[in-house]
Amino acid sequence: MMPRALRRLVHLMLFCPLSKGLQSRLPAIKVKYLLLAWLGILVISWILYMQYASYSELCRGHVCHMVICDHYRRGIIAGSSCKALCDQRTLSMQRCMSTFLYTTGNMVYIGLWKERPVVIKCGIEDPVKIDGAPDSVLRQETSLFDKPTRGTSMDEFKEMLHSFLKANLGEQPSLSTLVDRVIALADVNQDGKVSLAEAKSIWALLQINEFLLMVALQEKEHTPKLLGFCGDLYVTEPVAHSSLYRLEVPHYLQALVPEAVSSNLNHWLAPAWPRRARITIGLLEFVEEVFHGAYGSFLICDANPYHVGYNAKYDCKMSNLRSVASEAVVRGYLKGRRCETNADCTYGRDCTATCDRLVKQCNTEVVQPNLAKVCMLLQDFLLFGAPSDLRGDLEKQLRTCVTLSGLASQMEVHHSLVLNNLKTLLWKKISNTQYS
């Protein structure tokens, strides 16, 4: 049986928490507990509401599936994953990851394709554009799949692709090779021709920055492999750990959870230092891969630990490429842009150039290069738990690295020297061990 005093307290909490006689009925300490209990209920209710709101906005896989399969059955789109998704049902969305990842403009699902885990990414229709009509959710075809138009020849489509890639990657001698790669990817049935549905699908996908980068960086080991697509939905290999840190505090809780608490928890949950060193070497290799590659240079415009992941073998894999932009696109955005301060000359989150205050226009050279941004991440990720005989040299190398400038005079020799010194320092420590 419940003690009489406890029954009385429960009765008061449930039926008269705000009665005027509460102060006189309960000791002061019980009043404090009661207030804390109600405050806890309010906070938990708010968290559940915010989680539900985020889920309902970012996790609409059923809508994505309906739209994609409707377009596929009507012959508007095609793709290597369409049959598995819409007819055979061997490709399915299982768990929504959009509320846990820093995603913009797309839904991210962990799924299964023939019982093997995959990542499925699908575009999000702007809810403002949906007017509530029964067919309004199916109107993506008018904007997403409007090019190329019926009657476009193969040569004209190749010219479209070449012009698009030139505008997005800059003038590169190997663009023709990339055009051929895109054409081969679009030719799903491998009949040597590209149908209108295949052309519409690959054109829509190329508008997604991450997809374009995955095609351009296809041979690079630190980019997730593309497994298939259907319309503007695409499937990639899974990344076992989608961020450098295992604990991510949702944006609506960041004001309540002290940064020191989340940082200490992430340090405690992080892999052993030699494994973090291995991940770091892979991340530095990715910086090398996107600097003066076959299709130009790329800039990391949101150096975020939740965009960098690693697999079960602790090899670095970029889990989110949407914040990586080609140098040509960034320069095109900054060229002639009006400004008052340097903050006005920012592409993405942190690709910032200087503002020429005399003419009030942005310069086109980004101040902070990729390597400096990555080293800022590594100061937190790599230094804690570092071996004592290495820590001094590592701190010195990272300090030098974060002060690097993006000016052209420094970009070549100096950057390569700093990057190679860092890689050599780490590799010497973990080589000839189980972690190498």
Secondary structure, DSSP 4 states (H G I P E B T S, - for coil): ---HHHHHHHHHHHH-TT-TTHHHHS-HHHHHHHHHHHHHHHHHHHHHHHHHHHHHHH--HHHHHHHHHHHHHTTS---TTHIIIIIS--EEEEEE-TTTS--SSEEEEEEEETTEEEEEEEE---GGG--S-TTGGGGGGGTTS--SPTT--HHHHHHHHHHHHHHHH-S-TTHHHHHHHHHHHH-TT-SS---HHHHHHHHHHHTSHHHHHHHHTTT-TTSPPEEEEETTEEEE---SB-SSSS----GGGTTTS-HHHHHHHHHHHSPPHHHHHHHHHHHHHHHHHTSSBTTB-EEES---GGGEEE-TT--EEES--TTEEEHHHHHHHHTT-B-SSGGGGEETTTEEEEEETTTTEEEEEESS-HHHHHHHHHHHHTTTT--HHHHHHHHHHHHHHHT----HHHHTHHHHHHHHHHHHHHHHHHTTSTT-
